[in-house]
Amino acid sequence: MSVSLYYSAHRATPLTEAEPASVARVVDAHATSFPYDDEESLCVYDGDMVGAGEILAGSTKMPHHPGRLMPVIAHVLDSVTELRRAVPGAEWRVHMDDLDVPWDEAEGYVLPGMRDADLIAELAAAMDGVARPPA
């Protein structure tokens, strides 16, 4: 069973002339700093995959390895936070399957524990010696 993080922005007006370049900068910076080559990263859909009324949309499949889950969530949510700030005036929806990810004006998109080093270590240790589920 796979879990994904979905993100979309709706606005009555399309992206301005400058906004696609801002979005591209966020996506490029994310790709450069993403910690795992073998995990799915921030994926912003091409224009033909964006739904009606959406100006931006994407998704990221979460890793099966528990020790990678929180670092990937943190990295992707940080990038989606930057996307939201690069595309002002839009109504955003960010959710992990049926769980909405709350917006905090100061912190951006965050989930409890996503930067907790002890929790990340505990999750990673839980998989030591256990067969990995198929990707």
C-alpha positions as CSV (number, residue, x, y, z in Angstrom):
1,M,0.0,0.0,0.0
2,S,1.4,3.4,-0.9
3,V,0.8,6.8,0.6
4,S,1.3,10.0,-1.3
5,L,1.4,13.7,-0.5
6,Y,-0.7,15.8,-2.9
7,Y,-0.4,19.6,-3.4
8,S,-2.5,21.9,-5.5
9,A,-3.0,25.7,-5.9
10,H,-6.2,27.3,-7.2
11,R,-6.6,30.9,-8.3
12,A,-8.9,32.8,-10.6
13,T,-6.0,34.2,-12.5
14,P,-3.3,32.1,-14.3
15,L,0.3,32.1,-13.3
16,T,1.9,35.5,-14.1
17,E,4.8,35.8,-16.5
18,A,7.3,35.6,-13.6
19,E,5.8,32.9,-11.5
20,P,6.8,29.9,-13.7
21,A,10.4,30.9,-13.3
22,S,9.9,31.1,-9.5
23,V,8.3,27.7,-9.5
24,A,11.2,26.3,-11.5
25,R,13.7,27.7,-9.1
26,V,12.0,26.0,-6.2
27,V,11.8,22.7,-8.0
28,D,15.4,22.8,-9.1
29,A,16.6,23.7,-5.6
30,H,14.6,20.9,-4.2
31,A,16.0,18.4,-6.7
32,T,19.6,19.5,-5.9
33,S,19.2,19.1,-2.2
34,F,16.9,16.0,-2.0
35,P,18.7,13.4,0.2
36,Y,17.7,10.2,-1.6
37,D,18.4,9.3,-5.3
38,D,16.2,6.2,-5.1
39,E,13.0,7.9,-3.6
40,E,10.3,9.9,-5.3
41,S,10.8,13.6,-4.9
42,L,8.8,16.8,-5.5
43,C,6.8,16.2,-8.7
44,V,5.0,19.3,-10.1
45,Y,2.7,18.2,-12.9
46,D,3.0,19.5,-16.5
47,G,0.2,21.9,-17.6
48,D,-1.8,19.1,-19.3
49,M,-2.0,17.2,-16.0
50,V,-3.2,20.1,-13.9
51,G,-6.9,20.0,-13.2
52,A,-9.6,22.5,-14.0
53,G,-9.1,25.7,-11.9
54,E,-5.7,24.6,-10.7
55,I,-2.6,26.7,-11.5
56,L,-0.2,24.3,-10.0
57,A,-0.5,20.7,-8.8
58,G,1.7,17.8,-8.0
59,S,2.3,14.7,-5.8
60,T,5.0,12.7,-4.1
61,K,4.9,9.0,-3.2
62,M,6.1,8.5,0.3
63,P,9.0,6.0,0.9
64,H,8.2,2.5,2.3
65,H,11.2,2.7,4.6
66,P,10.1,4.2,7.9
67,G,13.6,5.8,8.5
68,R,13.2,7.8,5.3
69,L,9.6,8.8,5.7
70,M,10.1,11.9,8.0
71,P,13.1,13.3,6.2
72,V,11.2,13.0,2.8
73,I,8.0,14.6,4.3
74,A,10.0,17.5,5.8
75,H,11.9,18.1,2.5
76,V,8.8,18.0,0.3
77,L,6.7,20.1,2.7
78,D,9.5,22.7,2.9
79,S,9.5,22.8,-0.9
80,V,5.7,23.1,-1.1
81,T,5.9,25.9,1.5
82,E,8.4,27.7,-0.9
83,L,6.0,27.1,-3.8
84,R,3.1,28.6,-1.9
85,R,5.2,31.7,-1.1
86,A,6.3,31.9,-4.8
87,V,2.7,31.8,-6.0
88,P,0.8,34.3,-3.9
89,G,-3.0,34.8,-3.8
90,A,-3.7,31.1,-4.5
91,E,-5.9,28.8,-2.4
92,W,-3.7,25.8,-1.6
93,R,-4.6,22.3,-0.6
94,V,-1.9,20.0,0.7
95,H,-2.8,16.5,2.0
96,M,-1.4,13.1,2.6
97,D,-4.2,10.9,1.2
98,D,-7.1,11.9,3.5
99,L,-5.1,13.9,6.1
100,D,-4.9,17.6,5.4
101,V,-1.6,19.2,6.2
102,P,-2.1,22.5,8.1
103,W,-0.6,25.8,7.0
104,D,1.2,27.9,9.6
105,E,2.1,31.4,8.4
106,A,5.4,31.4,10.2
107,E,6.5,27.7,9.7
108,G,4.7,26.8,6.5
109,Y,3.4,23.3,6.0
110,V,4.4,21.1,9.0
111,L,3.4,17.8,10.5
112,P,4.1,16.9,14.2
113,G,7.4,15.1,14.6
114,M,8.6,15.6,11.1
115,R,11.9,17.1,12.4
116,D,12.2,15.0,15.5
117,A,15.7,13.3,15.3
118,D,14.8,10.7,18.0
119,L,11.6,9.7,16.1
120,I,13.5,9.5,12.8
121,A,16.2,7.3,14.4
122,E,13.6,5.1,16.1
123,L,11.8,4.6,12.8
124,A,15.1,3.8,11.0
125,A,16.0,1.3,13.7
126,A,12.7,-0.4,13.4
127,M,13.6,-1.6,9.9
128,D,17.1,-2.8,10.8
129,G,17.2,-6.5,9.9
130,V,13.7,-6.5,8.5
131,A,13.0,-7.4,4.8
132,R,12.2,-4.3,2.9
133,P,8.8,-4.1,1.2
134,P,8.8,-3.9,-2.6
135,A,8.9,-0.4,-4.0
